[in-house]
Amino acid sequence: MKTSDQLRTIQISLSLVTLALGFSALGFSSLMNIQAGQATSIFSAEHAYSLIGSVFSFLVGSTFLVAALTFKGVKTESERLIGRMDANLLS
């Protein structure tokens, strides 16, 4: 039973880290996408939308990364709380 809980925790943490890396890569690729041969201004609408999309992708990626880092801590704290409970109180 404990092994399946540990496997589930690892799977969720790995999924959250994968989502964080994916959104960050999406933001980075959008930020680095420069059209060759086109001299566009920094203030053009295309550049502004790309920059806004990149910032949101980085924010979502960092949110998933924070969730992955805190997920293990929250799980550990809840296990400690359950460990401190007296089994006789539940009867």
Stockholm file with secondary structure:
# STOCKHOLM 1.0

chainA/1-91         MKTSDQLRTIQISLSLVTLALGFSALGFSSLMNIQAGQATSIFSAEHAYSLIGSVFSFLVGSTFLVAALTFKGVKTESERLIGRMDANLLS
#=GR chainA/1-91 SS CHHHHHHHHHHHHHHHHHHHHHHHHHHHHHHHCCCTTCCCCTTSHHHHHHHHHHHHHHHHHHHHHHHHHHHHHHHHHHHHHHHHSCGGGGC
#=GC SS_cons        CHHHHHHHHHHHHHHHHHHHHHHHHHHHHHHHCCCTTCCCCTTSHHHHHHHHHHHHHHHHHHHHHHHHHHHHHHHHHHHHHHHHSCGGGGC
//
